[in-house]
Amino acid sequence: MTRSRILALIVAVAVAALAAGWFAGRSTRSEAPAQAATDSGKPARRILYYRNPMGLPDISPVPKKDPMGMDYIPVYEGEEPAATPGTVVLTPEKVQKLGVRTVPVERAPFTLVVRASGTIEVDQTRQYAIAPKFEGWVERLYADQTGMRVRRGQPLMRVYSPELLAAQQDYRVADTAARRLAQSDPASAAAMARLRDAARARLRNWDINPAQLGGRDDGFVLASPADAVVVEKPIVQGARFEPGETVLRLADLSTVWVVAHVPAAEAAALDTGQPARFETPALPGRRFDGTVSFVQPVLDTATRTVQVRVALPNHDGDLRPGLYGTVALERPGTQPVLHVPRSAVLDSGLRRVVLVERAPGRFEPREVRTGRVSGERVEILDGVRAGERVVVSANFLIDAESNLQAALQGFGAHAGHGTPPPEAPPPAAPPPAKDDPHAGHAPSPTGDDPHAGHAPPPADDPHAGHEGH
């Protein structure tokens, strides 16, 4: 047997061995999924394609590795990206693992609740200043401590005033003379009556009723005008006071004010007469109901807030001035509107988005237009319909995945100019038969050279290496 025939036989045997190995590997790969499906008892999922492990817009119909040596990730049937950009598809296992929770969009009357911090203050319409209009001295001070409770008509102090004493004497002398001369000398009685009336007018100008004057000339008693509390005592016993000087300040605390500062954006929904409630950590578990008595028409430019006053009854006196707490101003709605929980709205500052569950495990980002905010509810003006379910838990994770998918889809469309993913390559041609005269010949690069790819001539060929043959 010549050397050339021996070489040709060796090549043929090698090609046959490679073909047999290729067929064996193909049959093994085709039987592995079936065997795995049989062993697990579950139908094998069909792999659609393989995607880049780093999220790049590159897919492959067959397994491969990226330039960093990482395996491409298989995409199974049912896990392919949705047609709507940004839509996220999650398996039931992922939904349970992330703790995704959805609620329906409601259409119902929207009760607007505005919360603000507030402080208890004295009702300014129930304050009293004890300021005599005459000059005098405090002979005896009965209301001698701040915070003391006094009743209406209770003595506050006894004062001595020469002017008051003179007016009192003039009134008494003129009144007595007018009564005595009424029968004997009518003209003189009329003159005494005029003096008596002048003295009475002077006492009334000092806010003193002649009936209050006693029979003694040693002083005059100032009484409390209402049931109140002494909130200020700038004078002490024995001190001298000028006309119009405040010697005591009283406050009726049976009704108090809560002064709250509401942000300007929420003040438009406030009006007098609407219900309000006050709660304070100093009185845990207690709630005080009242009504809005006044809304300041001028905006505080320093804090950008509007001052609101709420009148609260305080019969037991537990609401002390200076107490700090929270005011809730409620305004029930009459017309039904769409609203969702506050946690369902993702606010980026420029746009507001909710995640709508289009199908089990399929979530679509939807831009919405919001309205009023009340506690944990947000009014929706446009973007969703009543009955649609929105995500209220784990929506930040889903939104991040949605933004990533939308960006990758946009990048892939820009890089491939909208072309579909590449199709799988055609199957390889079967190996040549052993008796094929052309076995072992490499395919011709151009297709028209009959000698291209032939095996090299044997070493004992006398024409080997010569050109022109």
Secondary structure, 3 states (H helix, E strand, C coil): CCHHHHHHHHHHHHHHHHHHHHHHHHHHHHHHHHHHHHHHCCCCCCEEEEECCCCCCCEECCCCECCCCCECEEEECCCCCCCCCCCEECCHHHHHHHCCEEEECEEEECCEEEEEEEEEEECHHHEEEECCCCCEEEEEECCCCCCCEECCCCEEEEEECHHHHHHHHHHHHHHHHHHHHHHHCHHHHHHHHHHHHHHHHHHHHCCCCHHHCCCCCCCEEEECCCCEEEEECCCCCCCEECCCCCCEEEECCCEEEEEEEEECCCHHHCCCCCEEEEECCCCCCCCEEEEEEEECCCCECCCCEEEEEEEEECCCCCCCCCCEEEEEEEECCCCEEEEEEHHHCEECCCCEEEEEEEECCEEEEEEEEEEEEECCEEEEEECCCCCCEEEEECHHHHHHHHHHHHHHHHHHHHHHCCCCCCCCCCCCCCCCCCCCCCCCCCCCCCCCCCCCCCCCCCCCCCCCCCCCC
